[in-house]
Amino acid sequence: MSPSQTLPYGNAHSVADVGRSVRAHRKVQGATQSELAALCGVGVRFISDLENGKPTAQLGKVLEVLHCLGLDVRIRPRGWQEPVSSG
């Protein structure tokens, strides 16, 4: 099974959803929490809290971790669909 089939991508409705995505992507990358924390400039405790869905995780740090993992965040109205390319 490829990583794209096993990783929880898609809509996140809670901090726990984001945490599950972070944990899964970190593991696919073969990184420990300590290695990811060092790469992203945050503490190991923050990574642990984020992966466990701590609701008070600092948004700036969450975005930095997502960026370090190569993950994007999109904000759009519910029900909005991306245009179909004609190419």
Secondary structure, DSSP 8 states (H G I E B T S, - for coil): --HHHHS--S---SHHHHHHHHHHHHHHHT--HHHHHHHHTS-HHHHHHHHTT-TT--HHHHHHHHHHTT-------TT--------
